[in-house]
């Protein structure tokens, strides 16, 4: 059970850290696809990606979860008989 908690914290923390990067890449791909479509005439587009606050929040929360999981792994290892 202890190992499952540590592993799940690491996995979820890594997903949180990676989420803004993946979302930005998908957004850029959609913008390129939007402008490459030749069937439409003129287009206006207000580019709005992920906010910096959201990106920092994901990075901070994910990093904190990974740090907690490392500390828990060390703590569980010291308590093991």
URGI-V721909 format. One record per run of one state. SS is the DSSP state (alpha for helix, beta for strand, coil for the rest). FROM is the first residue (numbers start at 1). LEN is the number of residues. If there is no record, write none. Layout:
SS&FROM&LEN / SS&FROM&LEN
This chain:
coil&1&1 / alpha&2&35 / coil&37&15 / alpha&52&28 / coil&80&2
